[in-house]
């Protein structure tokens, strides 16, 4: 409830507002429960009114107050659902600072493995395992997927939980406003090593991030397809690893499940299936041989003689044949 990221801060405010609105009903009900029990106890000699069954004022309070709260909560939910959509690009660094027009988001590709996290920086050409480093006050665009089973990518101080699913890509736009050392984790049970599936998250200044990138590029490790297949194997309490180079389009191969040699990428397979389906649909629209013969007979039946010209003139209806 005290985050350092603007998205998480707005989410924390939503929780606070929702709780306060609900307390408007909960607190009076709790007080009245005790009050009624005390006032109408057996020894209180309370007034007995057996014919009383309705009070317009009481009904207005009982039904009006919750209805107004539900309307307010509904409006807040509607606005915040669109404003805090994780796929929606950010429009501010915090409540007092808009994002400059020239600012380019930092893209980080996230892969949930068993049971560790892989972070690829495609523009920088580097990668790390179980350690994420980002600059403060710079929009971050996470592209998230999973190698085998569904997980949840969650950095409490930054933003809400986003699912990581095999063969699918999810997106999270967020920004960190304060340097520091934080923690990220998987919030969705994924097997034996789930409880140790944590990673370090470091927020640094822009200069420190540039220095970190240069230091990473000097690392000897190269993350290619063969090394990824070894990394993908299940392991628990995996230490932090660094890669100074990353094979081009590796994340795309992970996403489309074609890292291993000989595997057809899902996007290519789907494109081929779409092409075959389009050809099959077009073939079904072509007229059959019998239909072509019938069209020819109709055309022959509509031949006529033009007296002015003194010879035959063929009039053929406009039958369109789709190729």
Secondary structure, 3 states (H helix, E strand, C coil): CCCCEHHHHHHHHHHHHHHHHHHHHHHHHHHHHHHHHHHCCHHHCCCCCCCCCCCHHHHHHHHHHHHHHHHHHHHHHHHHHHHCCCCCCCCEEECCEECCCCCCCEEEEEEEECCEEEEEECCCCEEEECEEEEECCCCEEEEEEECCCCEEEECCCCCCCEEECECCCEEEEECECCCEEEEEEECCCCCCCHHHCEEEEEEECHHHHHHHHHHHHCCCCEECHHHHHHHCCCCCCCCCEEECEECCCHHHHHHCCCCCCCCCCHHHHHHHHHHHHHHHHHHHHCCCHHHHHHHHHHHHHCCEEECCCCEEECCCCCCCCCC
